[in-house]
């Protein structure tokens, strides 16, 4: 008889214990999950989760500021108005009415965030619930002096490069922030939050520039016939530069067009060196006075004079007749100043001109691109012809607009030379100065006060009835000189390219400002530079004191 397989009987309690164990494991898992959720809601992980549901739109970026002498910003001075719109079905009609209803807006899906720039400020009363207004900061003054940054925000040239580390430490951003749902769309009910991440830090660099004067100079150049040139304004008492401008300018927010521009908009012509011409003649007079010559003596100009086997002539061969210094400056007589230079000799001429800063680099800050120009050493002048060329600002002589401003400031300042400078102090996050700058060269006497006054009288009379009369301001007195310098370069039409200048100071009786205007491709200083000097001087004198 076969034995059947009979299933064994389960012992009482085995099944119940397994169910209890499984239930305990499940409960423990739920307990752990509950603790984890609690941690998310109350701890650091909650912040991370919340961030994932937050959307940010970058509205603007800043780095450290550049300030003028009065603490006014030179960068981010313009205002760019914008509407930050949280679009949904309810706000879209209002937004269209407010901003013009462009196709771009109509195609925006509900829950999106857009930033729409506007030309003028939008009144807050016109805005719908989910439209937030912001004012972003735009471009500023002194583009060549300040320089620009690359795509990574690193300073490439100018003061932006020289103080890159300082400016980076003060960098900030401005955001529009919204809450998003699981699909990534903005929640209209939560509105828009404008968030600043160090966006308004006051840290930066203060300069000697006066923004009011700088704006006057930039506007005067823009309205003039000077398309390639520069203008500089210096405080003749302190040596501080109040304005430094060069044209053409580039757009730091859009550099590409300037890269291939034959006008070289990146070149800062205020610190580049060029032939000087007749603006150099007062310093030949200074050398003669230092040598003891009496400049009230009369010299008879016959229109030409010989030196070193060459014939030199006055402009257009003009015959000026009997002249003292006053008439020679007013007529810009080449023959008169050649006679002075030959009489005192190369060594006296070079030493006097070197004392006024010619041939010396006026470095305003590291990497500023300043040229030292060229003033030959006395031993390099091997003939009377070379010296004669120098005496009316031609030959190898090269000067920069900043250099020339410093030299004329010394004349205005009674013979005390003060090196030009542009850096004033560093500003910290608290808005207070913590570092100060001084010019590298200490002030010294370049010429006696009596001799400066004699030259000043001649420059003043030149403004009344001489070659500089076109630059005479209507609301103040001034002393000045024009120049039309040969370059030795010729255009396609065969005409020589000329550098024109106007250098002067005002008020004549109590000098405070020196102005130099330069045109790289000029026709006549009386036509293109003198009116710019006049406009700048009049506008500066009209500034509120």
Buried (B, 14 or more C-beta within 10 A) or exposed (E): EEEEEEEEEEEEEEEEEEEEEEEEEEEEEEEEEEEEEEEBEEEEEBEEEEEEEBBBBEBBBBBBBBBBBEEBBBBBBEEBBBBBBBBBEEBBEBBEEBBEEEEEBEEBEBBBBBBBEBEEEBEEEEBBEBBBBBEBBBEBBBBBBBBBBEEEBEBBBBBBBBBBEBBBBBBBBBBBBBBBEEEEBBBBEBBBBBBBEBBEBBBBBBBBBBBBBBBBBBBBBEEBBBBBBBBBBBBBBBBBBBBBBBBBBBEBEEBEEBEEEEEBBBBBBBBBBBBBBBBBBBBBBBBBBBBEBEBEEEBEBEBEBEBBEEEBBBBEEBEBBEBBBBBBBBBBBBBBBBBBBBEBBBEBBBEBBBBBBBBBBBBBBEBBBBBBBBBBEBEEBEEBBBBBBBBBBBBEBBBBBBBBBBBBBBBBBBBBBBBBBBBBBBBBBEEEEEEEBEBEBEBEBBBBEEBBEBBBBBBBBBBEEBBBBBBBBEEBBBBBBBBBBBBEEEEEEEEEEBBBBBBBBBBBEEBBBBBBBBBBBBEBBBBBBBBBBBBBBBBBBEEEE
